[in-house]
């Protein structure tokens, strides 16, 4: 089936909450306790939080579809910056694809789409955080020209995780 990307809007709140929670859980549940996962999922994927983000013009969501089925999504923070980078920046906060759609090209069309959005916004850098143990994601980002420039910690429930910060010149 044909893959395509659509900018998300307020009508997509429930879909983004469900898709986000499912993809995050599938990616990380085996590395964290149920309590930590539940705490993070309730915080990051509740409908009120997503609706608030969708109403913010400095946050951009897009959804990948395979035919009529949503198979992945991405979230950009258009007003984000990192002190080690100069110029206008955008943060790729989330890009996730359902396990059943991995290898389908959904990640590629999402990444191509958000790079184009960042260029339209005249950004000079895109940066992201990725858990250092997520080798598949790190390799995906490297394929797109992202390179490691520092690290940070990311809190998932009560657990602190070590993330790589990666950047890409646009």
N, C-alpha and C positions, 0 to 999 in steps of 0.2 A: 504494500500500500504506500501511497505517496506521503512523504513527510512534509510538514509545513509548520511555520512558526506564527503565532499570533500574539500581539501585545495583550497582556491581561488587563482587565478592567474590574469595576466593582461587582459585576455579575459573576466573577470567577473566584470570589472569596472562599466559598466552601470547597471548590475544586482544588485551589492552592493549598488549603489547610490539609485536605486529605492526601493529595499528591506529595506535599512536602513531608508530612509525617511518615508516610509509607516509604518514600525513598530514603529518608534519613535513617529510619529504623532498620530497613533492609541492609543499609551500608554499614551501620555501626553497632547494632544490638549485640553482636557476639563479643564485642570488646568492652562493654560497659554493663553495670548492674541494671536490673529492671527498674529500680528506684531512680537511678540517675537518668536513664532513658526517659522514664515517665515525666520526671521533673523538666527535662529539657524540651520534650515534645509539647508539653502543656504550655510552656513559656513561648517557644518559637513558632508554633503552628496553631495557635488558637485563632479563631476567626476574627475577634476584635483587633488583635495585633496586626493581622494581615490586612484587614479593612483600613486600619490607620495608615499602614504603609502604602496601600494602593491610593489613598487620598493625598499622599505626599508627592508633589511633582518632582522631588529629588530622588525618588525611588522608582525603579523601572522593573516590572516583571514581564516575562514572556513565557509562553507555554508552547511546547512542541507537541504536535499531533501526528499520529500515524493513522491516516484516514480520519475518522471521527473520534478516535480514542486519544486522550491526553497521555503522553508517555514520558514527559520530562518538563522541567521548568528552569528558569534562571531568574536571579534577582541581582540588580545593579544598584549601587549607591552612588548617585551622580555627584553628590557634594562631599564625598569622602576624600581624605588626603592622608598621606604619610610623610612625616618630617624628613625622611631620607630621600624623598623624591621631589623634584621641582616641577613647575608648570601645572596645568590643569589635569586632575586625576579622577579616575573612577575606580570604585572597588567592586570586583566581582564577588559578591557575598555568597551566592549559592548558585550551583548548577548541578542538577541531579536528574538522573534518568532511571525509570523503573528497571529492575533487574531483568525483566522479560524483554526489555528493549535495548539492553546493552549490546553494542556491536551493530545496531540497526542504522546508525548514522544520525540518531537524534541528538547526541552530544555535539556532533560536528555542526549540525545546522543551528543549534542554540549558540555555540561559540561563535560561528561566523556572524550570526545575527547581532550578538551583543558587541562584537568588535566593530561592526558597522555603526551601531548606535553610539558607541563611544567616539568614533571618528566624526559622526555627525555633530556631536556635542563639542567637537574640537579639543578633545582630551589628548594630552601628550603621553600619558601613562595609564595603564590598567594594572592593578595589583590585586592579589588575593591571598587568603590564608588557606592552607591545606594541611591536614594532620600528617605529620611526617611518616607515619606508618601506612598511609593510604597510597601505596606504590602505583596502583593503576591510575589514580587521579594525577599524581605527580608526573607520570610519564605522559599522560594526555596533555597536561599543561605545557610540558617541555616541547612536545610536538608542535605546539602553537607558538613557540618562541619565548615562553615565560622562563625566567631564570631566578634562582634563589638569591635574595638580597639580605635577609635577616630572619629572625624567628620571633615568635610571641607565644604566650600561653592562651589557651581557650578553655573556658569553664563549661563542662558538660555535667550538670547536676552538681555533685560534690567533688567531682574529679577534675583536676587540671591536666590538660593535654598540651603537648608541645606541637606547635604548628610551624611549618615553613611559611615565610612570606615570599611570594614570587611576583615578579614584575615583568611587564612587556611594554616596550616602546611602541607607540601607535603612529 
